[in-house]
């Protein structure tokens, strides 16, 4: 069971420009005890007032080994959400990052 309306989000950005995903919580969400992102370039912040989990992805230079197509890469970041009722879930944020022109 997920406490969020969507468990995944897709976005497109360019190197140096942030991408943002907003996950809306359902009614009855338990208290969030911890948020953990899969990478230092991804920052999750939960606002209990609006019941929104905002995830910001800030791409740096794309490493050459991650570019299957020159100037483009697709990454999948995850955010682990741990609740007070010992339940946990993983939300996914998939981002296409393009090189600046």
C-alpha positions, 0 to 999 in steps of 0.5 A: 500500500502506498501513501502517495497518489503516484509512486513514480514521476518523469521529467526532462532537464538540461545539465545545470538546471534543476528538475522537480517532482512533487508527490502528493500524499493521500489522506491518512498518511502516517508521520514520516520519520525519515527520507533517504535519497539514492544520490547526493544530487537528489534532495527530498523535502516533505511539507506536512501542511500541504502533504507534498513530498518535493524532490529536487534533482540537480544534475552536474556534468554527465559522466562520459560512461553514463551517456549512451547517446552523446549529449543525453542520459537518463537516470532513475533516482529513488527516495525511501520513505520511512513511516512511524508505523514501521511501513516504508516505501520507495518512490522513483524519479526518472530524469532525462538530462540533456547537455546544454546546447 
